[in-house]
Amino acid sequence: MKEISSLNLHASAVSFSGKGILILGKSGSGKSKLALALISSGAILIADDQVILNNQKNEIILSAPKAILGKIEARNIGILEVSSTKAQLCLVVSLDKTEHHRLPKTKYTEYFGKKIQILHCKNLNGLEHSLIHFLKKE
């Protein structure tokens, strides 16, 4: 049986200092809003609404389908065109689950058998600021 080498997820993704952040959440959870906030703070768009995860030997590369490359939805404004890139997946942010501990233990999710850190950040005000500082230390 052939191994799966790529996935197309309903998600958004940005690159900050070359580190790929995959943003997961239901429709209307704020994926594009968080991506735009991170872009305003220096991140570069990878993809909005659909993200392709490509399994490489030692890493997972995030990219956009060609049809939406460089496009991001700004709710109630329209589709914006911005610079875009690809990047290695380094962090997953879930906007669907709440973290119940103020100082949680590190949690992981898995894609293609590779462990990736995940943060549960539903309804967390100022999330983009915390993520920027978190990523600067990595």
Backbone as JSON Lines, residues from 0, in Angstrom:
{"i":0,"aa":"M","n":[0.83,-1.19,0.0],"ca":[0.0,0.0,0.0],"c":[0.88,1.25,0.0]}
{"i":1,"aa":"K","n":[0.55,2.21,-0.86],"ca":[1.34,3.43,-1.0],"c":[1.06,4.39,0.15]}
{"i":2,"aa":"E","n":[2.14,4.99,0.69],"ca":[1.98,5.98,1.76],"c":[1.44,7.28,1.19]}
{"i":3,"aa":"I","n":[0.62,7.96,1.98],"ca":[0.11,9.27,1.59],"c":[1.25,10.27,1.69]}
{"i":4,"aa":"S","n":[1.46,11.06,0.64],"ca":[2.56,12.01,0.65],"c":[2.09,13.46,0.79]}
{"i":5,"aa":"S","n":[0.76,13.69,0.68],"ca":[0.26,15.05,0.87],"c":[-1.18,15.02,1.37]}
{"i":6,"aa":"L","n":[-1.55,16.11,2.05],"ca":[-2.91,16.32,2.54],"c":[-3.33,17.74,2.19]}
{"i":7,"aa":"N","n":[-4.61,17.93,1.92],"ca":[-5.16,19.25,1.7],"c":[-6.15,19.49,2.84]}
{"i":8,"aa":"L","n":[-5.83,20.45,3.72],"ca":[-6.66,20.71,4.9],"c":[-7.41,22.03,4.79]}
{"i":9,"aa":"H","n":[-8.6,22.09,5.38],"ca":[-9.32,23.36,5.54],"c":[-8.66,24.07,6.71]}
{"i":10,"aa":"A","n":[-7.77,25.01,6.38],"ca":[-6.94,25.68,7.38],"c":[-6.35,26.93,6.76]}
{"i":11,"aa":"S","n":[-5.59,27.66,7.57],"ca":[-4.77,28.76,7.08],"c":[-3.35,28.5,7.55]}
{"i":12,"aa":"A","n":[-2.39,29.17,6.94],"ca":[-1.0,29.0,7.36],"c":[-0.19,30.24,7.02]}
{"i":13,"aa":"V","n":[0.76,30.55,7.9],"ca":[1.69,31.65,7.67],"c":[3.09,31.17,8.04]}
{"i":14,"aa":"S","n":[4.06,31.93,7.57],"ca":[5.46,31.68,7.92],"c":[5.95,32.87,8.72]}
{"i":15,"aa":"F","n":[6.55,32.6,9.86],"ca":[7.16,33.66,10.66],"c":[8.61,33.28,10.89]}
{"i":16,"aa":"S","n":[9.52,34.1,10.39],"ca":[10.96,33.82,10.46],"c":[11.27,32.43,9.89]}
{"i":17,"aa":"G","n":[10.57,32.07,8.82],"ca":[10.81,30.8,8.15],"c":[10.12,29.61,8.79]}
{"i":18,"aa":"K","n":[9.38,29.82,9.88],"ca":[8.7,28.74,10.58],"c":[7.24,28.71,10.17]}
{"i":19,"aa":"G","n":[6.76,27.57,9.71],"ca":[5.39,27.44,9.25],"c":[4.43,27.18,10.4]}
{"i":20,"aa":"I","n":[3.37,27.98,10.45],"ca":[2.33,27.85,11.47],"c":[1.05,27.45,10.76]}
{"i":21,"aa":"L","n":[0.52,26.3,11.13],"ca":[-0.74,25.81,10.59],"c":[-1.85,26.2,11.55]}
{"i":22,"aa":"I","n":[-2.86,26.91,11.05],"ca":[-3.96,27.41,11.88],"c":[-5.21,26.62,11.54]}
{"i":23,"aa":"L","n":[-5.69,25.84,12.51],"ca":[-6.86,25.0,12.33],"c":[-8.07,25.6,13.05]}
{"i":24,"aa":"G","n":[-9.25,25.34,12.51],"ca":[-10.48,25.78,13.16],"c":[-11.66,25.64,12.23]}
{"i":25,"aa":"K","n":[-12.82,25.6,12.83],"ca":[-14.05,25.53,12.05],"c":[-14.24,26.82,11.27]}
{"i":26,"aa":"S","n":[-15.13,26.78,10.3],"ca":[-15.47,27.99,9.54],"c":[-15.95,29.07,10.51]}
{"i":27,"aa":"G","n":[-15.4,30.27,10.38],"ca":[-15.79,31.38,11.24],"c":[-15.06,31.44,12.57]}
{"i":28,"aa":"S","n":[-14.09,30.54,12.79],"ca":[-13.37,30.52,14.07],"c":[-12.28,31.57,14.18]}
{"i":29,"aa":"G","n":[-11.92,32.21,13.06],"ca":[-10.91,33.26,13.11],"c":[-9.57,32.9,12.5]}
{"i":30,"aa":"K","n":[-9.52,31.87,11.67],"ca":[-8.25,31.47,11.05],"c":[-7.66,32.6,10.2]}
{"i":31,"aa":"S","n":[-8.47,33.15,9.32],"ca":[-7.98,34.23,8.45],"c":[-7.67,35.49,9.26]}
{"i":32,"aa":"K","n":[-8.48,35.76,10.26],"ca":[-8.24,36.93,11.12],"c":[-6.89,36.82,11.83]}
{"i":33,"aa":"L","n":[-6.6,35.64,12.37],"ca":[-5.31,35.43,13.03],"c":[-4.18,35.52,12.01]}
{"i":34,"aa":"A","n":[-4.35,34.92,10.85],"ca":[-3.32,34.98,9.81],"c":[-3.04,36.43,9.41]}
{"i":35,"aa":"L","n":[-4.08,37.22,9.23],"ca":[-3.91,38.64,8.87],"c":[-3.19,39.41,9.98]}
{"i":36,"aa":"A","n":[-3.53,39.12,11.23],"ca":[-2.86,39.79,12.35],"c":[-1.37,39.43,12.38]}
{"i":37,"aa":"L","n":[-1.05,38.18,12.13],"ca":[0.35,37.76,12.1],"c":[1.08,38.37,10.9]}
{"i":38,"aa":"I","n":[0.4,38.47,9.75],"ca":[0.99,39.11,8.57],"c":[1.28,40.58,8.87]}
{"i":39,"aa":"S","n":[0.39,41.24,9.58],"ca":[0.6,42.65,9.95],"c":[1.8,42.81,10.88]}
{"i":40,"aa":"S","n":[2.21,41.71,11.52],"ca":[3.36,41.75,12.43],"c":[4.61,41.13,11.81]}
{"i":41,"aa":"G","n":[4.59,40.92,10.5],"ca":[5.8,40.47,9.82],"c":[5.78,39.07,9.26]}
{"i":42,"aa":"A","n":[4.72,38.3,9.51],"ca":[4.62,36.96,8.94],"c":[4.31,37.06,7.44]}
{"i":43,"aa":"I","n":[4.49,35.97,6.73],"ca":[4.18,35.9,5.3],"c":[3.13,34.81,5.11]}
{"i":44,"aa":"L","n":[2.12,35.1,4.32],"ca":[1.06,34.13,4.05],"c":[1.63,32.9,3.36]}
{"i":45,"aa":"I","n":[1.17,31.74,3.79],"ca":[1.39,30.51,3.04],"c":[0.12,30.2,2.29]}
{"i":46,"aa":"A","n":[-1.0,30.1,3.02],"ca":[-2.28,29.79,2.37],"c":[-3.43,30.16,3.3]}
{"i":47,"aa":"D","n":[-4.56,30.45,2.69],"ca":[-5.78,30.74,3.45],"c":[-6.91,29.88,2.9]}
{"i":48,"aa":"D","n":[-7.61,29.24,3.77],"ca":[-8.79,28.4,3.49],"c":[-8.41,26.97,3.14]}
{"i":49,"aa":"Q","n":[-7.34,26.77,2.4],"ca":[-6.85,25.43,2.07],"c":[-5.33,25.44,2.17]}
{"i":50,"aa":"V","n":[-4.79,24.46,2.88],"ca":[-3.34,24.34,3.02],"c":[-2.93,22.93,2.61]}
{"i":51,"aa":"I","n":[-1.91,22.86,1.77],"ca":[-1.37,21.56,1.37],"c":[-0.19,21.24,2.27]}
{"i":52,"aa":"L","n":[-0.22,20.05,2.87],"ca":[0.89,19.54,3.66],"c":[1.59,18.49,2.8]}
{"i":53,"aa":"N","n":[2.86,18.73,2.49],"ca":[3.65,17.8,1.69],"c":[4.67,17.1,2.58]}
{"i":54,"aa":"N","n":[4.59,15.79,2.63],"ca":[5.47,14.99,3.45],"c":[6.81,14.81,2.74]}
{"i":55,"aa":"Q","n":[7.86,15.37,3.33],"ca":[9.21,15.19,2.83],"c":[9.93,14.23,3.77]}
{"i":56,"aa":"K","n":[11.13,13.86,3.47],"ca":[11.84,12.87,4.27],"c":[11.92,13.25,5.75]}
{"i":57,"aa":"N","n":[12.38,14.46,6.04],"ca":[12.58,14.88,7.43],"c":[11.71,16.06,7.85]}
{"i":58,"aa":"E","n":[10.79,16.47,7.01],"ca":[9.98,17.65,7.32],"c":[8.66,17.6,6.58]}
{"i":59,"aa":"I","n":[7.76,18.49,6.99],"ca":[6.48,18.66,6.3],"c":[6.47,20.09,5.79]}
{"i":60,"aa":"I","n":[6.24,20.25,4.49],"ca":[6.22,21.58,3.87],"c":[4.78,22.03,3.67]}
{"i":61,"aa":"L","n":[4.48,23.25,4.11],"ca":[3.17,23.86,3.92],"c":[3.17,24.71,2.66]}
{"i":62,"aa":"S","n":[2.12,24.59,1.85],"ca":[2.0,25.4,0.63],"c":[0.53,25.63,0.32]}
{"i":63,"aa":"A","n":[0.29,26.44,-0.71],"ca":[-1.07,26.78,-1.13],"c":[-1.4,26.13,-2.46]}
{"i":64,"aa":"P","n":[-2.66,25.78,-2.67],"ca":[-3.08,25.39,-4.02],"c":[-2.89,26.59,-4.96]}
{"i":65,"aa":"K","n":[-2.53,26.33,-6.21],"ca":[-2.25,27.42,-7.15],"c":[-3.4,28.42,-7.28]}
{"i":66,"aa":"A","n":[-4.63,27.95,-7.24],"ca":[-5.79,28.82,-7.44],"c":[-5.93,29.91,-6.37]}
{"i":67,"aa":"I","n":[-5.38,29.68,-5.18],"ca":[-5.54,30.66,-4.1],"c":[-4.2,31.23,-3.63]}
{"i":68,"aa":"L","n":[-3.14,30.98,-4.38],"ca":[-1.82,31.45,-4.02],"c":[-1.81,32.97,-3.84]}
{"i":69,"aa":"G","n":[-1.38,33.44,-2.67],"ca":[-1.26,34.87,-2.41],"c":[-2.58,35.57,-2.13]}
{"i":70,"aa":"K","n":[-3.64,34.81,-1.85],"ca":[-4.96,35.4,-1.59],"c":[-5.42,35.04,-0.19]}
{"i":71,"aa":"I","n":[-6.01,36.03,0.51],"ca":[-6.54,35.8,1.85],"c":[-7.84,36.58,2.0]}
{"i":72,"aa":"E","n":[-8.81,35.95,2.66],"ca":[-10.11,36.6,2.86],"c":[-10.07,37.5,4.09]}
{"i":73,"aa":"A","n":[-10.49,38.74,3.88],"ca":[-10.71,39.67,4.99],"c":[-12.23,39.8,5.11]}
{"i":74,"aa":"R","n":[-12.78,39.18,6.13],"ca":[-14.24,39.12,6.28],"c":[-14.86,40.51,6.2]}
{"i":75,"aa":"N","n":[-15.92,40.62,5.43],"ca":[-16.68,41.85,5.2],"c":[-15.91,42.89,4.38]}
{"i":76,"aa":"I","n":[-14.72,42.54,3.91],"ca":[-13.94,43.46,3.06],"c":[-13.74,42.85,1.68]}
{"i":77,"aa":"G","n":[-13.27,41.61,1.63],"ca":[-13.06,40.93,0.36],"c":[-11.79,40.12,0.37]}
{"i":78,"aa":"I","n":[-11.36,39.73,-0.83],"ca":[-10.14,38.95,-0.99],"c":[-8.98,39.91,-1.18]}
{"i":79,"aa":"L","n":[-7.96,39.76,-0.37],"ca":[-6.76,40.6,-0.45],"c":[-5.64,39.79,-1.09]}
{"i":80,"aa":"E","n":[-4.81,40.47,-1.86],"ca":[-3.63,39.82,-2.44],"c":[-2.4,40.26,-1.66]}
{"i":81,"aa":"V","n":[-1.63,39.28,-1.21],"ca":[-0.44,39.53,-0.4],"c":[0.69,38.63,-0.89]}
{"i":82,"aa":"S","n":[1.88,38.9,-0.41],"ca":[3.02,38.03,-0.72],"c":[2.78,36.66,-0.1]}
{"i":83,"aa":"S","n":[3.35,35.64,-0.71],"ca":[3.17,34.3,-0.15],"c":[4.46,33.5,-0.28]}
{"i":84,"aa":"T","n":[4.52,32.42,0.45],"ca":[5.72,31.58,0.49],"c":[5.32,30.15,0.83]}
{"i":85,"aa":"K","n":[6.3,29.29,0.96],"ca":[6.16,27.94,1.51],"c":[7.03,27.88,2.75]}
{"i":86,"aa":"A","n":[6.75,26.95,3.66],"ca":[7.61,26.83,4.85],"c":[7.43,25.46,5.49]}
{"i":87,"aa":"Q","n":[8.42,25.1,6.29],"ca":[8.36,23.86,7.05],"c":[7.38,24.01,8.21]}
{"i":88,"aa":"L","n":[6.52,23.03,8.4],"ca":[5.57,23.04,9.5],"c":[6.32,22.91,10.83]}
{"i":89,"aa":"C","n":[6.12,23.92,11.7],"ca":[6.79,23.93,13.0],"c":[5.82,23.98,14.16]}
{"i":90,"aa":"L","n":[4.59,24.47,13.91],"ca":[3.63,24.66,14.99],"c":[2.22,24.59,14.45]}
{"i":91,"aa":"V","n":[1.32,23.95,15.2],"ca":[-0.1,23.91,14.87],"c":[-0.84,24.69,15.95]}
{"i":92,"aa":"V","n":[-1.74,25.58,15.51],"ca":[-2.58,26.34,16.42],"c":[-4.03,25.95,16.15]}
{"i":93,"aa":"S","n":[-4.7,25.43,17.16],"ca":[-6.1,25.05,17.03],"c":[-6.99,26.11,17.65]}
{"i":94,"aa":"L","n":[-7.92,26.62,16.85],"ca":[-8.86,27.62,17.35],"c":[-10.19,26.98,17.76]}
{"i":95,"aa":"D","n":[-10.24,25.66,17.81],"ca":[-11.46,24.94,18.18],"c":[-11.47,24.46,19.62]}
{"i":96,"aa":"K","n":[-10.31,24.33,20.22],"ca":[-10.24,23.8,21.58],"c":[-9.67,24.85,22.53]}
{"i":97,"aa":"T","n":[-10.11,24.78,23.77],"ca":[-9.64,25.68,24.82],"c":[-8.62,24.96,25.67]}
{"i":98,"aa":"E","n":[-7.55,25.64,26.0],"ca":[-6.56,25.11,26.94],"c":[-7.06,25.44,28.35]}
{"i":99,"aa":"H","n":[-7.17,24.44,29.19],"ca":[-7.73,24.64,30.53],"c":[-6.69,24.99,31.58]}
{"i":100,"aa":"H","n":[-5.42,24.89,31.24],"ca":[-4.35,25.22,32.18],"c":[-3.64,26.5,31.72]}
{"i":101,"aa":"R","n":[-3.36,27.37,32.66],"ca":[-2.67,28.61,32.32],"c":[-1.26,28.35,31.81]}
{"i":102,"aa":"L","n":[-0.58,27.38,32.38],"ca":[0.77,27.01,31.97],"c":[0.76,25.52,31.61]}
{"i":103,"aa":"P","n":[0.26,25.21,30.42],"ca":[0.06,23.81,30.05],"c":[1.37,23.09,29.7]}
{"i":104,"aa":"K","n":[1.32,21.77,29.82],"ca":[2.42,20.95,29.34],"c":[2.4,21.0,27.82]}
{"i":105,"aa":"T","n":[3.54,20.79,27.2],"ca":[3.62,20.78,25.75],"c":[2.8,19.62,25.2]}
{"i":106,"aa":"K","n":[1.98,19.94,24.19],"ca":[1.14,18.93,23.54],"c":[1.58,18.8,22.09]}
{"i":107,"aa":"Y","n":[1.33,17.61,21.53],"ca":[1.73,17.34,20.16],"c":[0.57,16.73,19.37]}
{"i":108,"aa":"T","n":[0.6,16.96,18.07],"ca":[-0.27,16.27,17.14],"c":[0.65,15.58,16.15]}
{"i":109,"aa":"E","n":[0.1,14.78,15.27],"ca":[0.94,14.03,14.35],"c":[0.42,14.11,12.93]}
{"i":110,"aa":"Y","n":[1.31,14.35,11.99],"ca":[1.03,14.28,10.56],"c":[2.13,13.43,9.93]}
{"i":111,"aa":"F","n":[1.73,12.46,9.15],"ca":[2.67,11.58,8.45],"c":[3.65,10.91,9.42]}
{"i":112,"aa":"G","n":[3.21,10.65,10.64],"ca":[4.07,10.02,11.63],"c":[5.07,10.94,12.28]}
{"i":113,"aa":"K","n":[4.98,12.25,12.0],"ca":[5.89,13.23,12.59],"c":[5.15,14.03,13.66]}
{"i":114,"aa":"K","n":[5.77,14.17,14.84],"ca":[5.16,14.92,15.94],"c":[5.4,16.42,15.75]}
{"i":115,"aa":"I","n":[4.31,17.19,15.88],"ca":[4.36,18.65,15.75],"c":[3.67,19.25,16.97]}
{"i":116,"aa":"Q","n":[4.28,20.25,17.58],"ca":[3.65,20.89,18.75],"c":[2.33,21.54,18.35]}
{"i":117,"aa":"I","n":[1.32,21.42,19.23],"ca":[0.02,22.03,19.0],"c":[-0.36,22.88,20.21]}
{"i":118,"aa":"L","n":[-0.92,24.05,19.93],"ca":[-1.45,24.93,20.97],"c":[-2.96,25.03,20.79]}
{"i":119,"aa":"H","n":[-3.71,24.9,21.88],"ca":[-5.17,25.04,21.85],"c":[-5.5,26.46,22.31]}
{"i":120,"aa":"C","n":[-6.06,27.27,21.41],"ca":[-6.16,28.71,21.66],"c":[-7.54,29.3,21.33]}
{"i":121,"aa":"K","n":[-8.6,28.55,21.57],"ca":[-9.95,29.06,21.27],"c":[-10.24,30.3,22.11]}
{"i":122,"aa":"N","n":[-10.71,31.36,21.43],"ca":[-11.14,32.61,22.08],"c":[-10.07,33.24,22.97]}
{"i":123,"aa":"L","n":[-8.82,33.17,22.56],"ca":[-7.73,33.74,23.35],"c":[-7.38,35.12,22.79]}
{"i":124,"aa":"N","n":[-7.75,36.16,23.52],"ca":[-7.48,37.53,23.07],"c":[-5.98,37.81,23.06]}
{"i":125,"aa":"G","n":[-5.53,38.51,22.03],"ca":[-4.12,38.86,21.92],"c":[-3.24,37.7,21.5]}
{"i":126,"aa":"L","n":[-3.83,36.66,20.96],"ca":[-3.09,35.46,20.58],"c":[-1.93,35.76,19.65]}
{"i":127,"aa":"E","n":[-2.15,36.64,18.66],"ca":[-1.08,36.92,17.69],"c":[0.17,37.46,18.37]}
{"i":128,"aa":"H","n":[0.01,38.28,19.41],"ca":[1.17,38.85,20.11],"c":[1.94,37.75,20.85]}
{"i":129,"aa":"S","n":[1.21,36.87,21.51],"ca":[1.84,35.77,22.23],"c":[2.57,34.84,21.26]}
{"i":130,"aa":"L","n":[1.94,34.56,20.11],"ca":[2.57,33.66,19.13],"c":[3.87,34.24,18.58]}
{"i":131,"aa":"I","n":[3.88,35.53,18.31],"ca":[5.09,36.17,17.78],"c":[6.24,36.01,18.76]}
{"i":132,"aa":"H","n":[5.99,36.27,20.03],"ca":[7.07,36.13,21.04],"c":[7.46,34.67,21.24]}
{"i":133,"aa":"F","n":[6.49,33.78,21.2],"ca":[6.74,32.35,21.3],"c":[7.66,31.89,20.16]}
{"i":134,"aa":"L","n":[7.36,32.34,18.94],"ca":[8.14,31.91,17.78],"c":[9.53,32.54,17.75]}
{"i":135,"aa":"K","n":[9.68,33.71,18.31],"ca":[11.0,34.35,18.34],"c":[11.97,33.56,19.22]}
{"i":136,"aa":"K","n":[11.46,32.9,20.24],"ca":[12.34,32.15,21.14],"c":[12.71,30.78,20.59]}
{"i":137,"aa":"E","n":[11.93,30.29,19.65],"ca":[12.16,28.95,19.09],"c":[13.41,28.91,18.23]}
